[in-house]
Amino acid sequence: MKRITFRLLFLLTFTGLVSGTRAQVSNDEVLMTIAGKDVTVEEFMSIYQKNNVKNQPIDQDALNEYLDLFINFKLKVREAEDLGLDTVTSFKTELAGYREQLAKPYFIDGATIDELVQEAFDRSKQDIRASHIFVRVSPDALPEDTLAAWKKINGIRQQLVNGANFEALAFELSEDPSARDREANAQHPFIKGNKGDLGYFTAFDYVYPFESAAYGTPENQVSQPIRSEYGYHLIKVTKEQPAMGKVTVAHLYKVIPKGATAEDSLNVQQKIDSIYVMLQNGVRWDSLVKLYSDDKGSAARGGTLPKFGVNKMVPEFIEAIYQLNEVGDYTKPILTSYGWHLIRLEERERVAPFNEIKGELKQKVIKDSRSQWGRDVVIRKIIDEYGLKQYLPAKEEFYTVVTDSIFMGKWNAKLAADLNKPLFEIGDQVTTQQDFATCLESKQKKGEKQNIQFYVNKQYKDFMQEKLLMVENRNLEKKYPEFKALMNEYRDGILLFDLTDKNVWSKAVKDTSGLKTFYHNNKSNYMWGERIDASIYTAKNPEVAVTVRNFLSTGLSDDDILKEINTDTLKVLTIQSGKFSRKDHPVIEKIAWETGISEEVKTDDGVVFVNIREVLQPEQKELNEARGLITADYQNFLEAQWIKDLKKKYPVVVRKEVFAKIK
């Protein structure tokens, strides 16, 4: 990852050196020739203008500097090509990986994604409470099973239209098990049915078709039957609220015991009421939580619960939070299916402005099933551009040759050996039944048995879309000049990185003898200025400073002074010893550079003074004292020598009259 990041940084550093605008000059004019290969104005300027500020005039000095950099860059790329680095498998693999990432935006319609992002933001500003009645039907169900589910859900809706109670029908007919009471067993205690109530939710909390139907249904009305990947739904929106956002709350919780009588429940209610009165009378929240809350896990934290969103708590709990406006506000006693609560607001994180969360929302949209809409738009555009002719009877022949063995990962394409007809045509490219058979065999995997027709249809659709996208993928460079230019930049950047690493960066580090020779030939460039050999004493107060001075007068060493003054529990003195330049410490700049103990300087850290043992005159740095700087200079030296050699090896001719038009 570090290597990839460095490569990108290196590439972007080159491609973003300068900015400007272009004068009137033809794109296809040859600007220069490097080793017999023409470079057009378009190729040169496309990188120059990468970070162009509109209407900014071209800076001549910057353009001249960039011309030299560009030539050096192209010389190195040419050397890499002559060395065959562009044919190495690792290079091809890396470039293909970058291309795959760079191509992704071309396979999802940007305008559609932008609309979905805006839609998600608009929905995130509203919380919805809804109930549903659910009829299960799998995506691969037989037509007759799908029809039966459709009839059932429509029959239920007709009952609702005729005045039936939604909650009663959900309890009786919904195939969502949470709608009905669930008796206690070894896995869970008794759970009361929710009669279809899903509580509150917001964007991305449910699958997209369900979310869209809920947000499209007016309050207190019931939707038309909605199909999701799980089955059919009827949705009743019971409430809409301005978004709660993310909150941190604390609660004081009193549980209603299992099997409690009416009298037991009343006692718990009276207890929570009395605690509420104490809270109103000024008793500290933390004290009450610690003494009375039955949630012992949160009680140790003052009742604080982890931050959560609107869909993470039962609706009664959420509705109570809606009433809290300021941090520190608390509710009256609230009854939920779990017991009684007092809730206090600790922190609220409202929905941020669109510009702040646009990027985050876009990533959610792209990862969500709704992004398929953007892909479908691209698929339709590809079909419109290239044309698609399908031979559906050829697809239907697979209904009989594909067997249940495919769900065990054992189906063989030989079973379709007699199928050799065209399956579909994209432009002038024909895809045959054998192509599809090979795909089916390669992509089969063990899984739950499905309806064969559904499975074949789905695999056919995916296969056809892959082929459509492959056609578009092969033509990206032809259709989109900016994509072609970007791929060329990545290609050249990767080649240049590898070769520069070999000839400059790694070489400067590994070539120890060359580094030593360079250092000895350039010693005068690496000099220490005037320095002092000294100890800097920082005492917490003047009394400690006096004690230190007394110890110094007796000849006690710095280590011994620290042992005498500092204890295990009290650190009132720090000492820094070594060689210091004027800017190494603020106090050093303020004192006179004379041997002996300096005057005291008061700072925020305490009292500071310096014991100067020796004033050192300027001297040369040893190699190990400036290795980083010397290595960097050696790399620049190697780079310059390399460029000099390349210019001898590869002739460069710049057409000055064309360059003058740009300037």
Secondary structure as GFF3:
##gff-version 3
##sequence-region A 1 663
A	DSSP	alpha_helix	2	15	.	.	.	ID=ss1
A	DSSP	beta_strand	30	34	.	.	.	ID=ss2
A	DSSP	beta_strand	37	40	.	.	.	ID=ss3
A	DSSP	alpha_helix	41	48	.	.	.	ID=ss4
A	DSSP	alpha_helix	60	82	.	.	.	ID=ss5
A	DSSP	three_ten_helix	85	87	.	.	.	ID=ss6
A	DSSP	alpha_helix	89	103	.	.	.	ID=ss7
A	DSSP	three_ten_helix	104	107	.	.	.	ID=ss8
A	DSSP	alpha_helix	110	124	.	.	.	ID=ss9
A	DSSP	beta_strand	126	136	.	.	.	ID=ss10
A	DSSP	alpha_helix	143	161	.	.	.	ID=ss11
A	DSSP	alpha_helix	166	173	.	.	.	ID=ss12
A	DSSP	three_ten_helix	177	179	.	.	.	ID=ss13
A	DSSP	beta_strand	197	201	.	.	.	ID=ss14
A	DSSP	alpha_helix	208	215	.	.	.	ID=ss15
A	DSSP	beta_strand	226	227	.	.	.	ID=ss16
A	DSSP	beta_strand	231	242	.	.	.	ID=ss17
A	DSSP	beta_strand	246	255	.	.	.	ID=ss18
A	DSSP	alpha_helix	262	280	.	.	.	ID=ss19
A	DSSP	alpha_helix	285	292	.	.	.	ID=ss20
A	DSSP	alpha_helix	296	299	.	.	.	ID=ss21
A	DSSP	three_ten_helix	310	312	.	.	.	ID=ss22
A	DSSP	alpha_helix	315	322	.	.	.	ID=ss23
A	DSSP	beta_strand	334	336	.	.	.	ID=ss24
A	DSSP	beta_strand	339	349	.	.	.	ID=ss25
A	DSSP	alpha_helix	354	367	.	.	.	ID=ss26
A	DSSP	three_ten_helix	369	371	.	.	.	ID=ss27
A	DSSP	alpha_helix	372	386	.	.	.	ID=ss28
A	DSSP	beta_strand	388	390	.	.	.	ID=ss29
A	DSSP	alpha_helix	392	396	.	.	.	ID=ss30
A	DSSP	alpha_helix	398	401	.	.	.	ID=ss31
A	DSSP	three_ten_helix	404	408	.	.	.	ID=ss32
A	DSSP	three_ten_helix	413	416	.	.	.	ID=ss33
A	DSSP	beta_strand	422	426	.	.	.	ID=ss34
A	DSSP	beta_strand	429	432	.	.	.	ID=ss35
A	DSSP	alpha_helix	433	443	.	.	.	ID=ss36
A	DSSP	alpha_helix	452	474	.	.	.	ID=ss37
A	DSSP	alpha_helix	476	479	.	.	.	ID=ss38
A	DSSP	alpha_helix	481	500	.	.	.	ID=ss39
A	DSSP	pi_helix	501	505	.	.	.	ID=ss40
A	DSSP	alpha_helix	506	510	.	.	.	ID=ss41
A	DSSP	alpha_helix	512	521	.	.	.	ID=ss42
A	DSSP	three_ten_helix	523	525	.	.	.	ID=ss43
A	DSSP	beta_strand	527	528	.	.	.	ID=ss44
A	DSSP	beta_strand	531	539	.	.	.	ID=ss45
A	DSSP	alpha_helix	542	553	.	.	.	ID=ss46
A	DSSP	alpha_helix	558	565	.	.	.	ID=ss47
A	DSSP	beta_strand	573	580	.	.	.	ID=ss48
A	DSSP	three_ten_helix	582	584	.	.	.	ID=ss49
A	DSSP	beta_strand	596	597	.	.	.	ID=ss50
A	DSSP	beta_strand	601	603	.	.	.	ID=ss51
A	DSSP	beta_strand	606	616	.	.	.	ID=ss52
A	DSSP	beta_strand	619	620	.	.	.	ID=ss53
A	DSSP	three_ten_helix	623	625	.	.	.	ID=ss54
A	DSSP	alpha_helix	627	649	.	.	.	ID=ss55
A	DSSP	beta_strand	652	654	.	.	.	ID=ss56
A	DSSP	alpha_helix	656	662	.	.	.	ID=ss57
###
